[in-house]
Amino acid sequence: MNSLISFVQAYHDNNLVLVVLGDHQPATIVSGQGASHDVPITLISHDPAVMSRISPWGWQDGLRPRPDAPVWSMDDFRDRFLGAYGP
């Protein structure tokens, strides 16, 4: 996460849009025993119009999802994302 934050700060670009998603669940040293296989997804943009397209999703601001954040399968996220930003 430090690398991601450093990149966004160093290459400040008002047109930058990043979709950041984990490729596997956290190690047990981070998540503890018995954690789910869910991974966080974060959308980063300076443009409020980009963020307004996903406002119905119920996501909160910030990089760390709340415990009650929505949980979707990757194909469900893909379909929602393409619906929000596709033709």
PyMOL Python script that loads the backbone (N, CA, C, O; Angstrom):
from pymol import cmd

cmd.read_pdbstr("""\
ATOM      1  N   MET A   1       0.812  -1.178   0.000  1.00  0.00           N
ATOM      2  CA  MET A   1       0.000   0.000   0.000  1.00  0.00           C
ATOM      3  C   MET A   1       0.864   1.253   0.000  1.00  0.00           C
ATOM      4  O   MET A   1       0.497   2.268  -0.591  1.00  0.00           O
ATOM      5  N   ASN A   2       2.015   1.178   0.667  1.00  0.00           N
ATOM      6  CA  ASN A   2       2.913   2.336   0.662  1.00  0.00           C
ATOM      7  C   ASN A   2       3.375   2.674  -0.743  1.00  0.00           C
ATOM      8  O   ASN A   2       3.465   3.848  -1.102  1.00  0.00           O
ATOM      9  N   SER A   3       3.671   1.649  -1.549  1.00  0.00           N
ATOM     10  CA  SER A   3       4.102   1.886  -2.929  1.00  0.00           C
ATOM     11  C   SER A   3       2.997   2.539  -3.742  1.00  0.00           C
ATOM     12  O   SER A   3       3.251   3.450  -4.530  1.00  0.00           O
ATOM     13  N   LEU A   4       1.790   2.078  -3.552  1.00  0.00           N
ATOM     14  CA  LEU A   4       0.648   2.644  -4.265  1.00  0.00           C
ATOM     15  C   LEU A   4       0.445   4.109  -3.898  1.00  0.00           C
ATOM     16  O   LEU A   4       0.281   4.960  -4.772  1.00  0.00           O
ATOM     17  N   ILE A   5       0.458   4.392  -2.615  1.00  0.00           N
ATOM     18  CA  ILE A   5       0.273   5.769  -2.157  1.00  0.00           C
ATOM     19  C   ILE A   5       1.408   6.657  -2.659  1.00  0.00           C
ATOM     20  O   ILE A   5       1.163   7.783  -3.092  1.00  0.00           O
ATOM     21  N   SER A   6       2.629   6.174  -2.607  1.00  0.00           N
ATOM     22  CA  SER A   6       3.778   6.944  -3.100  1.00  0.00           C
ATOM     23  C   SER A   6       3.640   7.235  -4.590  1.00  0.00           C
ATOM     24  O   SER A   6       3.943   8.342  -5.035  1.00  0.00           O
ATOM     25  N   PHE A   7       3.188   6.257  -5.360  1.00  0.00           N
ATOM     26  CA  PHE A   7       3.002   6.452  -6.801  1.00  0.00           C
ATOM     27  C   PHE A   7       1.980   7.554  -7.064  1.00  0.00           C
ATOM     28  O   PHE A   7       2.232   8.456  -7.864  1.00  0.00           O
ATOM     29  N   VAL A   8       0.845   7.488  -6.406  1.00  0.00           N
ATOM     30  CA  VAL A   8      -0.207   8.487  -6.628  1.00  0.00           C
ATOM     31  C   VAL A   8       0.284   9.875  -6.232  1.00  0.00           C
ATOM     32  O   VAL A   8      -0.017  10.854  -6.915  1.00  0.00           O
ATOM     33  N   GLN A   9       1.031   9.970  -5.147  1.00  0.00           N
ATOM     34  CA  GLN A   9       1.547  11.265  -4.710  1.00  0.00           C
ATOM     35  C   GLN A   9       2.638  11.787  -5.636  1.00  0.00           C
ATOM     36  O   GLN A   9       2.670  12.980  -5.938  1.00  0.00           O
ATOM     37  N   ALA A  10       3.530  10.913  -6.089  1.00  0.00           N
ATOM     38  CA  ALA A  10       4.663  11.347  -6.916  1.00  0.00           C
ATOM     39  C   ALA A  10       4.234  11.736  -8.329  1.00  0.00           C
ATOM     40  O   ALA A  10       4.792  12.668  -8.909  1.00  0.00           O
ATOM     41  N   TYR A  11       3.257  11.036  -8.884  1.00  0.00           N
ATOM     42  CA  TYR A  11       2.825  11.290 -10.262  1.00  0.00           C
ATOM     43  C   TYR A  11       1.423  11.878 -10.270  1.00  0.00           C
ATOM     44  O   TYR A  11       0.537  11.420 -10.992  1.00  0.00           O
ATOM     45  N   HIS A  12       1.248  12.905  -9.448  1.00  0.00           N
ATOM     46  CA  HIS A  12      -0.054  13.552  -9.306  1.00  0.00           C
ATOM     47  C   HIS A  12      -0.594  13.912 -10.685  1.00  0.00           C
ATOM     48  O   HIS A  12      -0.029  14.745 -11.394  1.00  0.00           O
ATOM     49  N   ASP A  13      -1.686  13.275 -11.043  1.00  0.00           N
ATOM     50  CA  ASP A  13      -2.299  13.470 -12.356  1.00  0.00           C
ATOM     51  C   ASP A  13      -3.809  13.489 -12.149  1.00  0.00           C
ATOM     52  O   ASP A  13      -4.391  12.497 -11.710  1.00  0.00           O
ATOM     53  N   ASN A  14      -4.440  14.614 -12.463  1.00  0.00           N
ATOM     54  CA  ASN A  14      -5.883  14.728 -12.245  1.00  0.00           C
ATOM     55  C   ASN A  14      -6.692  13.766 -13.113  1.00  0.00           C
ATOM     56  O   ASN A  14      -7.872  13.546 -12.839  1.00  0.00           O
ATOM     57  N   ASN A  15      -6.092  13.193 -14.145  1.00  0.00           N
ATOM     58  CA  ASN A  15      -6.789  12.248 -15.015  1.00  0.00           C
ATOM     59  C   ASN A  15      -6.522  10.784 -14.644  1.00  0.00           C
ATOM     60  O   ASN A  15      -7.037   9.873 -15.292  1.00  0.00           O
ATOM     61  N   LEU A  16      -5.723  10.566 -13.610  1.00  0.00           N
ATOM     62  CA  LEU A  16      -5.369   9.210 -13.211  1.00  0.00           C
ATOM     63  C   LEU A  16      -6.564   8.493 -12.594  1.00  0.00           C
ATOM     64  O   LEU A  16      -7.251   9.033 -11.727  1.00  0.00           O
ATOM     65  N   VAL A  17      -6.795   7.282 -13.053  1.00  0.00           N
ATOM     66  CA  VAL A  17      -7.803   6.401 -12.458  1.00  0.00           C
ATOM     67  C   VAL A  17      -7.128   5.053 -12.246  1.00  0.00           C
ATOM     68  O   VAL A  17      -6.565   4.482 -13.181  1.00  0.00           O
ATOM     69  N   LEU A  18      -7.183   4.546 -11.021  1.00  0.00           N
ATOM     70  CA  LEU A  18      -6.598   3.249 -10.696  1.00  0.00           C
ATOM     71  C   LEU A  18      -7.670   2.327 -10.132  1.00  0.00           C
ATOM     72  O   LEU A  18      -8.475   2.730  -9.292  1.00  0.00           O
ATOM     73  N   VAL A  19      -7.670   1.100 -10.599  1.00  0.00           N
ATOM     74  CA  VAL A  19      -8.473   0.046  -9.994  1.00  0.00           C
ATOM     75  C   VAL A  19      -7.470  -0.895  -9.342  1.00  0.00           C
ATOM     76  O   VAL A  19      -6.667  -1.531 -10.025  1.00  0.00           O
ATOM     77  N   VAL A  20      -7.522  -0.976  -8.028  1.00  0.00           N
ATOM     78  CA  VAL A  20      -6.549  -1.755  -7.264  1.00  0.00           C
ATOM     79  C   VAL A  20      -7.291  -2.926  -6.627  1.00  0.00           C
ATOM     80  O   VAL A  20      -8.226  -2.738  -5.848  1.00  0.00           O
ATOM     81  N   LEU A  21      -6.858  -4.140  -6.972  1.00  0.00           N
ATOM     82  CA  LEU A  21      -7.489  -5.294  -6.356  1.00  0.00           C
ATOM     83  C   LEU A  21      -6.455  -6.330  -5.997  1.00  0.00           C
ATOM     84  O   LEU A  21      -5.442  -6.504  -6.674  1.00  0.00           O
ATOM     85  N   GLY A  22      -6.743  -7.009  -4.911  1.00  0.00           N
ATOM     86  CA  GLY A  22      -5.845  -8.052  -4.444  1.00  0.00           C
ATOM     87  C   GLY A  22      -5.943  -9.271  -5.339  1.00  0.00           C
ATOM     88  O   GLY A  22      -6.984  -9.518  -5.948  1.00  0.00           O
ATOM     89  N   ASP A  23      -4.871 -10.029  -5.420  1.00  0.00           N
ATOM     90  CA  ASP A  23      -4.895 -11.248  -6.240  1.00  0.00           C
ATOM     91  C   ASP A  23      -4.991 -12.500  -5.371  1.00  0.00           C
ATOM     92  O   ASP A  23      -5.095 -13.610  -5.894  1.00  0.00           O
ATOM     93  N   HIS A  24      -4.957 -12.332  -4.061  1.00  0.00           N
ATOM     94  CA  HIS A  24      -5.123 -13.458  -3.139  1.00  0.00           C
ATOM     95  C   HIS A  24      -5.423 -12.901  -1.752  1.00  0.00           C
ATOM     96  O   HIS A  24      -5.201 -11.721  -1.485  1.00  0.00           O
ATOM     97  N   GLN A  25      -5.923 -13.750  -0.888  1.00  0.00           N
ATOM     98  CA  GLN A  25      -6.232 -13.309   0.469  1.00  0.00           C
ATOM     99  C   GLN A  25      -4.943 -12.988   1.216  1.00  0.00           C
ATOM    100  O   GLN A  25      -3.876 -13.494   0.866  1.00  0.00           O
ATOM    101  N   PRO A  26      -5.040 -12.141   2.250  1.00  0.00           N
ATOM    102  CA  PRO A  26      -3.844 -11.822   3.030  1.00  0.00           C
ATOM    103  C   PRO A  26      -3.282 -13.055   3.732  1.00  0.00           C
ATOM    104  O   PRO A  26      -4.006 -14.009   4.016  1.00  0.00           O
ATOM    105  N   ALA A  27      -2.004 -13.017   4.001  1.00  0.00           N
ATOM    106  CA  ALA A  27      -1.365 -14.077   4.777  1.00  0.00           C
ATOM    107  C   ALA A  27      -1.964 -14.105   6.178  1.00  0.00           C
ATOM    108  O   ALA A  27      -2.412 -13.078   6.688  1.00  0.00           O
ATOM    109  N   THR A  28      -1.971 -15.271   6.790  1.00  0.00           N
ATOM    110  CA  THR A  28      -2.571 -15.392   8.120  1.00  0.00           C
ATOM    111  C   THR A  28      -1.894 -14.504   9.162  1.00  0.00           C
ATOM    112  O   THR A  28      -2.509 -14.149  10.167  1.00  0.00           O
ATOM    113  N   ILE A  29      -0.637 -14.146   8.928  1.00  0.00           N
ATOM    114  CA  ILE A  29       0.037 -13.237   9.870  1.00  0.00           C
ATOM    115  C   ILE A  29      -0.631 -11.864   9.850  1.00  0.00           C
ATOM    116  O   ILE A  29      -0.560 -11.121  10.829  1.00  0.00           O
ATOM    117  N   VAL A  30      -1.281 -11.530   8.731  1.00  0.00           N
ATOM    118  CA  VAL A  30      -1.997 -10.255   8.603  1.00  0.00           C
ATOM    119  C   VAL A  30      -3.461 -10.410   8.999  1.00  0.00           C
ATOM    120  O   VAL A  30      -3.993  -9.619   9.777  1.00  0.00           O
ATOM    121  N   SER A  31      -4.107 -11.448   8.450  1.00  0.00           N
ATOM    122  CA  SER A  31      -5.558 -11.588   8.606  1.00  0.00           C
ATOM    123  C   SER A  31      -5.978 -12.420   9.804  1.00  0.00           C
ATOM    124  O   SER A  31      -7.117 -12.320  10.260  1.00  0.00           O
ATOM    125  N   GLY A  32      -5.067 -13.243  10.321  1.00  0.00           N
ATOM    126  CA  GLY A  32      -5.414 -14.158  11.403  1.00  0.00           C
ATOM    127  C   GLY A  32      -5.919 -15.485  10.850  1.00  0.00           C
ATOM    128  O   GLY A  32      -6.163 -15.620   9.651  1.00  0.00           O
ATOM    129  N   GLN A  33      -6.070 -16.437  11.719  1.00  0.00           N
ATOM    130  CA  GLN A  33      -6.519 -17.767  11.323  1.00  0.00           C
ATOM    131  C   GLN A  33      -7.998 -17.719  10.929  1.00  0.00           C
ATOM    132  O   GLN A  33      -8.790 -16.993  11.530  1.00  0.00           O
ATOM    133  N   GLY A  34      -8.353 -18.502   9.913  1.00  0.00           N
ATOM    134  CA  GLY A  34      -9.750 -18.642   9.532  1.00  0.00           C
ATOM    135  C   GLY A  34     -10.327 -17.474   8.766  1.00  0.00           C
ATOM    136  O   GLY A  34     -11.547 -17.375   8.633  1.00  0.00           O
ATOM    137  N   ALA A  35      -9.494 -16.588   8.258  1.00  0.00           N
ATOM    138  CA  ALA A  35     -10.006 -15.443   7.487  1.00  0.00           C
ATOM    139  C   ALA A  35     -10.563 -15.925   6.152  1.00  0.00           C
ATOM    140  O   ALA A  35     -10.189 -16.988   5.657  1.00  0.00           O
ATOM    141  N   SER A  36     -11.455 -15.132   5.581  1.00  0.00           N
ATOM    142  CA  SER A  36     -12.053 -15.497   4.296  1.00  0.00           C
ATOM    143  C   SER A  36     -11.039 -15.294   3.164  1.00  0.00           C
ATOM    144  O   SER A  36      -9.938 -14.786   3.380  1.00  0.00           O
ATOM    145  N   HIS A  37     -11.424 -15.690   1.994  1.00  0.00           N
ATOM    146  CA  HIS A  37     -10.582 -15.507   0.812  1.00  0.00           C
ATOM    147  C   HIS A  37     -10.936 -14.224   0.071  1.00  0.00           C
ATOM    148  O   HIS A  37     -10.467 -14.015  -1.048  1.00  0.00           O
ATOM    149  N   ASP A  38     -11.747 -13.370   0.663  1.00  0.00           N
ATOM    150  CA  ASP A  38     -12.119 -12.106   0.035  1.00  0.00           C
ATOM    151  C   ASP A  38     -10.905 -11.191  -0.065  1.00  0.00           C
ATOM    152  O   ASP A  38     -10.034 -11.201   0.805  1.00  0.00           O
ATOM    153  N   VAL A  39     -10.856 -10.406  -1.129  1.00  0.00           N
ATOM    154  CA  VAL A  39      -9.793  -9.423  -1.301  1.00  0.00           C
ATOM    155  C   VAL A  39     -10.424  -8.052  -1.531  1.00  0.00           C
ATOM    156  O   VAL A  39     -11.485  -7.955  -2.147  1.00  0.00           O
ATOM    157  N   PRO A  40      -9.784  -6.998  -1.044  1.00  0.00           N
ATOM    158  CA  PRO A  40     -10.345  -5.662  -1.238  1.00  0.00           C
ATOM    159  C   PRO A  40     -10.143  -5.174  -2.664  1.00  0.00           C
ATOM    160  O   PRO A  40      -9.187  -5.550  -3.343  1.00  0.00           O
ATOM    161  N   ILE A  41     -11.063  -4.334  -3.096  1.00  0.00           N
ATOM    162  CA  ILE A  41     -10.955  -3.637  -4.378  1.00  0.00           C
ATOM    163  C   ILE A  41     -11.113  -2.159  -4.074  1.00  0.00           C
ATOM    164  O   ILE A  41     -12.022  -1.762  -3.345  1.00  0.00           O
ATOM    165  N   THR A  42     -10.225  -1.341  -4.637  1.00  0.00           N
ATOM    166  CA  THR A  42     -10.252   0.093  -4.414  1.00  0.00           C
ATOM    167  C   THR A  42     -10.211   0.809  -5.750  1.00  0.00           C
ATOM    168  O   THR A  42      -9.446   0.436  -6.639  1.00  0.00           O
ATOM    169  N   LEU A  43     -11.030   1.833  -5.890  1.00  0.00           N
ATOM    170  CA  LEU A  43     -11.001   2.687  -7.070  1.00  0.00           C
ATOM    171  C   LEU A  43     -10.465   4.038  -6.620  1.00  0.00           C
ATOM    172  O   LEU A  43     -10.983   4.632  -5.674  1.00  0.00           O
ATOM    173  N   ILE A  44      -9.427   4.525  -7.298  1.00  0.00           N
ATOM    174  CA  ILE A  44      -8.780   5.781  -6.930  1.00  0.00           C
ATOM    175  C   ILE A  44      -8.883   6.734  -8.111  1.00  0.00           C
ATOM    176  O   ILE A  44      -8.504   6.399  -9.233  1.00  0.00           O
ATOM    177  N   SER A  45      -9.403   7.931  -7.840  1.00  0.00           N
ATOM    178  CA  SER A  45      -9.510   8.945  -8.881  1.00  0.00           C
ATOM    179  C   SER A  45      -9.628  10.319  -8.238  1.00  0.00           C
ATOM    180  O   SER A  45     -10.216  10.466  -7.167  1.00  0.00           O
ATOM    181  N   HIS A  46      -9.062  11.329  -8.907  1.00  0.00           N
ATOM    182  CA  HIS A  46      -9.228  12.707  -8.454  1.00  0.00           C
ATOM    183  C   HIS A  46     -10.550  13.283  -8.965  1.00  0.00           C
ATOM    184  O   HIS A  46     -11.049  14.270  -8.426  1.00  0.00           O
ATOM    185  N   ASP A  47     -11.104  12.678  -9.982  1.00  0.00           N
ATOM    186  CA  ASP A  47     -12.284  13.205 -10.668  1.00  0.00           C
ATOM    187  C   ASP A  47     -13.563  12.724  -9.972  1.00  0.00           C
ATOM    188  O   ASP A  47     -13.834  11.523  -9.955  1.00  0.00           O
ATOM    189  N   PRO A  48     -14.343  13.631  -9.405  1.00  0.00           N
ATOM    190  CA  PRO A  48     -15.582  13.232  -8.741  1.00  0.00           C
ATOM    191  C   PRO A  48     -16.568  12.532  -9.688  1.00  0.00           C
ATOM    192  O   PRO A  48     -17.374  11.720  -9.233  1.00  0.00           O
ATOM    193  N   ALA A  49     -16.521  12.826 -10.972  1.00  0.00           N
ATOM    194  CA  ALA A  49     -17.421  12.180 -11.936  1.00  0.00           C
ATOM    195  C   ALA A  49     -17.138  10.682 -12.029  1.00  0.00           C
ATOM    196  O   ALA A  49     -18.052   9.878 -12.211  1.00  0.00           O
ATOM    197  N   VAL A  50     -15.876  10.321 -11.902  1.00  0.00           N
ATOM    198  CA  VAL A  50     -15.510   8.902 -11.928  1.00  0.00           C
ATOM    199  C   VAL A  50     -16.118   8.201 -10.720  1.00  0.00           C
ATOM    200  O   VAL A  50     -16.684   7.115 -10.843  1.00  0.00           O
ATOM    201  N   MET A  51     -16.000   8.816  -9.572  1.00  0.00           N
ATOM    202  CA  MET A  51     -16.499   8.212  -8.351  1.00  0.00           C
ATOM    203  C   MET A  51     -18.030   8.195  -8.305  1.00  0.00           C
ATOM    204  O   MET A  51     -18.621   7.284  -7.726  1.00  0.00           O
ATOM    205  N   SER A  52     -18.666   9.186  -8.905  1.00  0.00           N
ATOM    206  CA  SER A  52     -20.129   9.233  -8.863  1.00  0.00           C
ATOM    207  C   SER A  52     -20.760   8.067  -9.626  1.00  0.00           C
ATOM    208  O   SER A  52     -21.881   7.663  -9.319  1.00  0.00           O
ATOM    209  N   ARG A  53     -20.049   7.526 -10.618  1.00  0.00           N
ATOM    210  CA  ARG A  53     -20.576   6.389 -11.374  1.00  0.00           C
ATOM    211  C   ARG A  53     -20.744   5.145 -10.516  1.00  0.00           C
ATOM    212  O   ARG A  53     -21.555   4.276 -10.835  1.00  0.00           O
ATOM    213  N   ILE A  54     -19.978   5.052  -9.423  1.00  0.00           N
ATOM    214  CA  ILE A  54     -20.093   3.868  -8.564  1.00  0.00           C
ATOM    215  C   ILE A  54     -20.757   4.191  -7.223  1.00  0.00           C
ATOM    216  O   ILE A  54     -20.783   3.344  -6.331  1.00  0.00           O
ATOM    217  N   SER A  55     -21.281   5.379  -7.075  1.00  0.00           N
ATOM    218  CA  SER A  55     -21.902   5.746  -5.794  1.00  0.00           C
ATOM    219  C   SER A  55     -23.030   4.797  -5.383  1.00  0.00           C
ATOM    220  O   SER A  55     -23.208   4.572  -4.186  1.00  0.00           O
ATOM    221  N   PRO A  56     -23.806   4.224  -6.326  1.00  0.00           N
ATOM    222  CA  PRO A  56     -24.841   3.272  -5.892  1.00  0.00           C
ATOM    223  C   PRO A  56     -24.278   1.975  -5.289  1.00  0.00           C
ATOM    224  O   PRO A  56     -25.035   1.201  -4.702  1.00  0.00           O
ATOM    225  N   TRP A  57     -22.997   1.728  -5.417  1.00  0.00           N
ATOM    226  CA  TRP A  57     -22.403   0.485  -4.923  1.00  0.00           C
ATOM    227  C   TRP A  57     -22.323   0.428  -3.397  1.00  0.00           C
ATOM    228  O   TRP A  57     -22.214  -0.658  -2.827  1.00  0.00           O
ATOM    229  N   GLY A  58     -22.376   1.565  -2.739  1.00  0.00           N
ATOM    230  CA  GLY A  58     -22.297   1.570  -1.282  1.00  0.00           C
ATOM    231  C   GLY A  58     -20.888   1.495  -0.736  1.00  0.00           C
ATOM    232  O   GLY A  58     -20.694   1.145   0.429  1.00  0.00           O
ATOM    233  N   TRP A  59     -19.895   1.819  -1.559  1.00  0.00           N
ATOM    234  CA  TRP A  59     -18.507   1.809  -1.083  1.00  0.00           C
ATOM    235  C   TRP A  59     -18.260   3.066  -0.280  1.00  0.00           C
ATOM    236  O   TRP A  59     -18.893   4.094  -0.522  1.00  0.00           O
ATOM    237  N   GLN A  60     -17.326   2.995   0.693  1.00  0.00           N
ATOM    238  CA  GLN A  60     -16.965   4.161   1.474  1.00  0.00           C
ATOM    239  C   GLN A  60     -15.623   4.706   0.983  1.00  0.00           C
ATOM    240  O   GLN A  60     -14.899   4.041   0.242  1.00  0.00           O
ATOM    241  N   ASP A  61     -15.312   5.916   1.409  1.00  0.00           N
ATOM    242  CA  ASP A  61     -14.024   6.523   1.073  1.00  0.00           C
ATOM    243  C   ASP A  61     -12.911   5.796   1.817  1.00  0.00           C
ATOM    244  O   ASP A  61     -13.131   5.210   2.877  1.00  0.00           O
ATOM    245  N   GLY A  62     -11.712   5.844   1.242  1.00  0.00           N
ATOM    246  CA  GLY A  62     -10.541   5.297   1.907  1.00  0.00           C
ATOM    247  C   GLY A  62     -10.076   3.985   1.311  1.00  0.00           C
ATOM    248  O   GLY A  62     -10.737   3.411   0.446  1.00  0.00           O
ATOM    249  N   LEU A  63      -8.931   3.516   1.782  1.00  0.00           N
ATOM    250  CA  LEU A  63      -8.304   2.304   1.249  1.00  0.00           C
ATOM    251  C   LEU A  63      -8.652   1.048   2.041  1.00  0.00           C
ATOM    252  O   LEU A  63      -8.408  -0.060   1.563  1.00  0.00           O
ATOM    253  N   ARG A  64      -9.205   1.191   3.218  1.00  0.00           N
ATOM    254  CA  ARG A  64      -9.511   0.023   4.050  1.00  0.00           C
ATOM    255  C   ARG A  64     -11.029  -0.151   4.136  1.00  0.00           C
ATOM    256  O   ARG A  64     -11.727   0.705   4.678  1.00  0.00           O
ATOM    257  N   PRO A  65     -11.532  -1.259   3.599  1.00  0.00           N
ATOM    258  CA  PRO A  65     -12.985  -1.468   3.656  1.00  0.00           C
ATOM    259  C   PRO A  65     -13.476  -1.713   5.079  1.00  0.00           C
ATOM    260  O   PRO A  65     -12.785  -2.311   5.904  1.00  0.00           O
ATOM    261  N   ARG A  66     -14.689  -1.232   5.340  1.00  0.00           N
ATOM    262  CA  ARG A  66     -15.331  -1.491   6.634  1.00  0.00           C
ATOM    263  C   ARG A  66     -15.658  -2.981   6.740  1.00  0.00           C
ATOM    264  O   ARG A  66     -15.726  -3.671   5.723  1.00  0.00           O
ATOM    265  N   PRO A  67     -15.856  -3.469   7.935  1.00  0.00           N
ATOM    266  CA  PRO A  67     -16.243  -4.878   8.102  1.00  0.00           C
ATOM    267  C   PRO A  67     -17.561  -5.224   7.405  1.00  0.00           C
ATOM    268  O   PRO A  67     -17.776  -6.375   7.027  1.00  0.00           O
ATOM    269  N   ASP A  68     -18.445  -4.234   7.232  1.00  0.00           N
ATOM    270  CA  ASP A  68     -19.734  -4.486   6.588  1.00  0.00           C
ATOM    271  C   ASP A  68     -19.741  -4.091   5.105  1.00  0.00           C
ATOM    272  O   ASP A  68     -20.805  -3.935   4.504  1.00  0.00           O
ATOM    273  N   ALA A  69     -18.552  -3.931   4.523  1.00  0.00           N
ATOM    274  CA  ALA A  69     -18.460  -3.564   3.099  1.00  0.00           C
ATOM    275  C   ALA A  69     -19.081  -4.661   2.233  1.00  0.00           C
ATOM    276  O   ALA A  69     -19.062  -5.835   2.603  1.00  0.00           O
ATOM    277  N   PRO A  70     -19.635  -4.270   1.067  1.00  0.00           N
ATOM    278  CA  PRO A  70     -20.209  -5.286   0.181  1.00  0.00           C
ATOM    279  C   PRO A  70     -19.163  -6.305  -0.252  1.00  0.00           C
ATOM    280  O   PRO A  70     -17.993  -5.970  -0.436  1.00  0.00           O
ATOM    281  N   VAL A  71     -19.592  -7.537  -0.410  1.00  0.00           N
ATOM    282  CA  VAL A  71     -18.706  -8.614  -0.868  1.00  0.00           C
ATOM    283  C   VAL A  71     -19.311  -9.198  -2.133  1.00  0.00           C
ATOM    284  O   VAL A  71     -20.445  -9.677  -2.128  1.00  0.00           O
ATOM    285  N   TRP A  72     -18.544  -9.154  -3.219  1.00  0.00           N
ATOM    286  CA  TRP A  72     -18.991  -9.664  -4.513  1.00  0.00           C
ATOM    287  C   TRP A  72     -17.947 -10.619  -5.066  1.00  0.00           C
ATOM    288  O   TRP A  72     -16.768 -10.525  -4.728  1.00  0.00           O
ATOM    289  N   SER A  73     -18.375 -11.518  -5.898  1.00  0.00           N
ATOM    290  CA  SER A  73     -17.436 -12.364  -6.633  1.00  0.00           C
ATOM    291  C   SER A  73     -16.744 -11.493  -7.685  1.00  0.00           C
ATOM    292  O   SER A  73     -17.237 -10.422  -8.038  1.00  0.00           O
ATOM    293  N   MET A  74     -15.609 -11.959  -8.175  1.00  0.00           N
ATOM    294  CA  MET A  74     -14.864 -11.177  -9.174  1.00  0.00           C
ATOM    295  C   MET A  74     -15.674 -10.962 -10.448  1.00  0.00           C
ATOM    296  O   MET A  74     -15.596  -9.889 -11.047  1.00  0.00           O
ATOM    297  N   ASP A  75     -16.457 -11.968 -10.880  1.00  0.00           N
ATOM    298  CA  ASP A  75     -17.251 -11.780 -12.096  1.00  0.00           C
ATOM    299  C   ASP A  75     -18.377 -10.782 -11.862  1.00  0.00           C
ATOM    300  O   ASP A  75     -18.763 -10.067 -12.788  1.00  0.00           O
ATOM    301  N   ASP A  76     -18.911 -10.718 -10.650  1.00  0.00           N
ATOM    302  CA  ASP A  76     -19.935  -9.725 -10.339  1.00  0.00           C
ATOM    303  C   ASP A  76     -19.321  -8.324 -10.362  1.00  0.00           C
ATOM    304  O   ASP A  76     -19.919  -7.390 -10.896  1.00  0.00           O
ATOM    305  N   PHE A  77     -18.115  -8.180  -9.776  1.00  0.00           N
ATOM    306  CA  PHE A  77     -17.436  -6.883  -9.832  1.00  0.00           C
ATOM    307  C   PHE A  77     -17.189  -6.487 -11.283  1.00  0.00           C
ATOM    308  O   PHE A  77     -17.448  -5.346 -11.668  1.00  0.00           O
ATOM    309  N   ARG A  78     -16.693  -7.415 -12.085  1.00  0.00           N
ATOM    310  CA  ARG A  78     -16.417  -7.124 -13.495  1.00  0.00           C
ATOM    311  C   ARG A  78     -17.675  -6.600 -14.188  1.00  0.00           C
ATOM    312  O   ARG A  78     -17.626  -5.590 -14.890  1.00  0.00           O
ATOM    313  N   ASP A  79     -18.790  -7.279 -13.992  1.00  0.00           N
ATOM    314  CA  ASP A  79     -20.031  -6.864 -14.649  1.00  0.00           C
ATOM    315  C   ASP A  79     -20.491  -5.503 -14.171  1.00  0.00           C
ATOM    316  O   ASP A  79     -20.948  -4.688 -14.973  1.00  0.00           O
ATOM    317  N   ARG A  80     -20.381  -5.244 -12.885  1.00  0.00           N
ATOM    318  CA  ARG A  80     -20.759  -3.927 -12.351  1.00  0.00           C
ATOM    319  C   ARG A  80     -19.825  -2.842 -12.904  1.00  0.00           C
ATOM    320  O   ARG A  80     -20.273  -1.763 -13.291  1.00  0.00           O
ATOM    321  N   PHE A  81     -18.537  -3.142 -12.933  1.00  0.00           N
ATOM    322  CA  PHE A  81     -17.561  -2.157 -13.423  1.00  0.00           C
ATOM    323  C   PHE A  81     -17.817  -1.821 -14.892  1.00  0.00           C
ATOM    324  O   PHE A  81     -17.849  -0.650 -15.273  1.00  0.00           O
ATOM    325  N   LEU A  82     -17.998  -2.850 -15.706  1.00  0.00           N
ATOM    326  CA  LEU A  82     -18.262  -2.603 -17.127  1.00  0.00           C
ATOM    327  C   LEU A  82     -19.601  -1.904 -17.328  1.00  0.00           C
ATOM    328  O   LEU A  82     -19.747  -1.108 -18.256  1.00  0.00           O
ATOM    329  N   GLY A  83     -20.569  -2.185 -16.481  1.00  0.00           N
ATOM    330  CA  GLY A  83     -21.843  -1.485 -16.558  1.00  0.00           C
ATOM    331  C   GLY A  83     -21.716  -0.016 -16.224  1.00  0.00           C
ATOM    332  O   GLY A  83     -22.386   0.822 -16.827  1.00  0.00           O
ATOM    333  N   ALA A  84     -20.852   0.306 -15.257  1.00  0.00           N
ATOM    334  CA  ALA A  84     -20.659   1.694 -14.825  1.00  0.00           C
ATOM    335  C   ALA A  84     -19.842   2.511 -15.812  1.00  0.00           C
ATOM    336  O   ALA A  84     -20.093   3.702 -15.999  1.00  0.00           O
ATOM    337  N   TYR A  85     -18.849   1.862 -16.452  1.00  0.00           N
ATOM    338  CA  TYR A  85     -17.916   2.622 -17.285  1.00  0.00           C
ATOM    339  C   TYR A  85     -17.903   2.198 -18.749  1.00  0.00           C
ATOM    340  O   TYR A  85     -17.266   2.857 -19.571  1.00  0.00           O
ATOM    341  N   GLY A  86     -18.582   1.129 -19.086  1.00  0.00           N
ATOM    342  CA  GLY A  86     -18.591   0.669 -20.468  1.00  0.00           C
ATOM    343  C   GLY A  86     -19.591   1.426 -21.316  1.00  0.00           C
ATOM    344  O   GLY A  86     -20.287   2.318 -20.832  1.00  0.00           O
ATOM    345  N   PRO A  87     -19.657   1.058 -22.596  1.00  0.00           N
ATOM    346  CA  PRO A  87     -20.599   1.753 -23.497  1.00  0.00           C
ATOM    347  C   PRO A  87     -22.050   1.460 -23.160  1.00  0.00           C
ATOM    348  O   PRO A  87     -22.953   1.969 -23.824  1.00  0.00           O
TER     349      PRO A  87
END
""", "prot")
cmd.dss("prot")
cmd.show_as("cartoon", "prot")
cmd.util.cbc("prot")
cmd.orient("prot")
